[in-house]
Amino acid sequence: MLFLNRSRLLQSLLLHIIFTNAVAGKEVQSKQITIPRKFAEYLLPFENCTTMIYTPTNFSLISLTGLTVGPIVILNYQMYRSSRATGTMFDKFALKQRRNSAPHCWATFAILPEQSGLLASIRPFIVHSCFVDSTWESQYFIWVTTNPIDVHEYLNDKIVLDNFGLRDVLIVDVKSLMEKSQLLRFRYHNLYHIETPPIGIEHSKPWYTIDCVHQHCFNELGMISKNVSKLNKYFWSSPYQFTTSILTPSYFSGRMDLSFHGFRKIVNLTTLNGFLSFLILQDMWALELANVTAQHRIPFIRRLALINRRGFTFTLYEYQSYSFVSCYNVKSSFDLVSALLSPFDTASWTWLAISFTTVVTIVTAFRTKFVSDGLYLMVGISLENSVLLSRAIYEARFGREKHYLLGLYTIVAVWILLVGTILANWYKTWFTMEMIIPTKFQSPWDSVFDVKGIQILMPFLLLQTYDRDLLPPRVAHYRYKYFYMQILFRCKEIMSEGTKYERLVQYSRTARSLFEGLIHHFGYDENLNIVGNGMFTGWPENPPAYNKSALQDFPIQPVEYNREDSYEIFKTLLSCGKVALLDTKENIVRMTSYLNDNDKKITFVSGHGDSFFSTFTGWVWLPVRESYAEKRLKVMISSGIWAHWNSLYKLWHLEKQLDHYANWTHPKVEAVSKLDFGSKIITGFYVYGVCLVLCILALFGEILRHNFLVRVIWWIHKLSVGVTSQIVYLHIQNTFKSLLVTTNHSFKMLL
C-alpha cells in the first residue's frame, strides 16, 4: 500500500520502513522463534487501518507476497529505547482514499514485546513515543507474544491501566498461529473487570476470546469494545474529600439521604466540584464498590488554557468575567432637566417643538392679532387649561368683515386630542412611574485596567486555575508568589494574542506593563526562562519572610476577606480614592449592597464591563471510551438539572465576604434618611414649583398685557379728544375773526 510521506523526518529517524502492497506467503523468522506465515492473516481485519509493526532487533523479514493490505510500516524497538525519540511520525500518514468509505483506524502490532527490552523500563511500554498517542480514537494495540500470562499481569498493572487511553488492547498467542484452523483467535483485554460484582452489576470476563473469520473480526471487535467500554461507569471517583473523616465516596454507600435536606448536608461537606461528582456518581456510590479501584477521575472546573493536549475534550461551564466596585468620582445620572425631559427622547421633543411653532404661526397669521394670543392658546391647551370659552379664537378678518374659519377649528381640535389629552396624560404617566425609580449613579470607568495610577484589590484565589474553594497557602511567601505568578502567566497569554481590535490592543499594552513589572521578581526573561535570582525564584523549603514593600507600588494588590478585615478593604474603599475591588460578578453585587449601607451617604458603583482577565471555564476530560461521567454531565447541562443544582449550591454555600463576617443580612441604614435633594422623588416638588412659577408669570403677563392695552386705548382716546377740541377751537376762533372783520367793514360803510 502506498505510504505518502516524502519528508526527511523519517529518514533522520533511521527507521527500517518497508512500503509494500503485499504481505506474506512465506514465514517470518527470528533467531529465538519462528513466526508462522498465518500471522499475515491477522492483518486482514485491519485492512482499513494504518498499521505499524514493531519487531525486535534480531528479527529478520523474509519476502512477503500475495496479500494486499496497508499502509504498513515496519519498525524496530531498538530505535525507541531513548526517551528523546519523537512520536510525531504518524502525523505524516496519508489516509487511503476509497470508493466505499470506511472509518479510519490505527493498528499497532507489537511482535514479541518481551524481547524488546522496553517492558522493564521505568516508563510503561505503551507510553513510549514511538506508538500512536493514546488520545487518538479507533486505535487497536495487538500484542503478538509467546508468553501471554506475563503480558496479562503486565497489562493489569495500575500504571499501565492509567495509560490505556482510547486503545483497545488485544493479545495474539504465537501458539494459535500454528493451528490449522481458518479462524483467527484474539484475546480482548477487559480493563473494567470486577472479580466479585455486587448485586445489580452484570458479570464480565477479564479476557474475551474471539474466534472469527477475518471478514467478521473487525465488527466483532467493535461490538465487544462498545460493551466493555460501558462498564467504565463503575470505575469513576471524585478527587475531593467530603470531610476530613470521610476519605472515600464509599461512605455514602447504601445509606444516602436523597431528600432536599440530605442534599444540603452534602453541600456543607464539600466544594462545588465535589458536589458535582456526587450528582454524577450517586447511582454508582449507592452500590457496594469498596473493592473496586477507580481508574478515572471527574475533572475539576478550570479555565480553558491556550495550550491543551490533543484528544482532550472541553465542556463549557461559564464565561468567567470579573466586575469591580468603587466610589471614586461617582456621579449621578440625574438632574432636573433630564428628569423633566426623560419621558420623551430628543427626537420626540424636537418634533413637538416644530409642531408647536407651526400651529402658533398659523393661528397668529389668520387672526392678525398678537403672537402672544396664539402662544397662550397653545400652551393652555397643552397644559389642559380651559382657554376655549371665546369664539374669537377662530375669528379672522378679511377687509371689514369677520369670518369663523373651519380650518382653525380643525387645527385646535387635533391639537386638543393629540397634545392636550393623549400626549399630556402619557407624559404624566411616565413621569410618575420614573419618580419611584431609584437614582442611578455612574462610574467614570468602564474598565479599571485602562486607568493610570489606579490600585486594584483582588482576592488571592480570584485567578485560581483549579478549585477556587480551596484555601490559599498559609506561608505568606508562597501565598503572594502564587498570586503574582497567576497574574504573570495571564499577562503572558494576553500579550501573545494577535489582534487589531482597539480595546484588546490596549489590554495587550497593559498586560506588557504588568508583565515587565513582575518578571524580575521571578528571575525570568520575556520567554519565562530563569536567568537570575528574584524574590520568588525557586521553591525553598524554608522560604524567607515576604517583603510587602517590594511590590507595594504594583497596581494589583492581593487581599483576603476575614473577620478582622486585616487587609483594610472596607477602609481603603471608603476613602474613595483611585482604588477599586475586583471580584466575580456575584461577589461584587453582594459587596456593593454591603458597602452602600453606610451612614456617610457614600455611594459605591459597580462596573461589569471589564474583560481583561475574562476567560472560559469548564471541564477538561481525559479521553475515555464511552465516558459515563462526561455523557451524564452533558445530559445534566442540556436538561437544566445542573443549572438548578448549581443555583442551589450557591444559595446554600455562599462565599464568605465582609458582609458575612459583619453579620450583615439587610440594609441597616433606613432609606428615608438617605434621601436628599438629588433624589428623584424631589423632582415632583421641583415640577410643582416650576409650574407654579410659570402660572404666576403667566398671570403677571396677562395683567401687564391688560393694563398695557387699557393704557394704550386711554391714551389714544385722550389724544383723539384733544385733537378734536383743538379743531373746534380753531374753527370758532376763525369764525369769530371773520365775524369781527365783517362787523368792522359794515360799520365803516355806515359811517
Beta strands, then each sheet from edge to edge (+ up, - down):
strand 1: 28-30
strand 2: 34-35
strand 3: 49-55
strand 4: 59-60
strand 5: 72-76
strand 6: 105-111
strand 7: 139-145
strand 8: 167-173
strand 9: 184-189
strand 10: 207-212
strand 11: 236-237
strand 12: 296-297
strand 13: 301-303
strand 14: 313-320
strand 15: 322-326
strand 16: 331-332
strand 17: 395-398
strand 18: 401-404
strand 19: 441-442
strand 20: 455-459
strand 21: 556-559
strand 22: 579-584
strand 23: 605-607
strand 24: 615-621
sheet 1: 2+ 1- 4+
sheet 2: 5+ 3+ 6+ 7+ 8+ 9- 10+
sheet 3: 11+ 12+
sheet 4: 13+ 24- 14+
sheet 5: 21+ 20+ 22+ 15- 23+
sheet 6: 16+ 19-
sheet 7: 17+ 18-
end
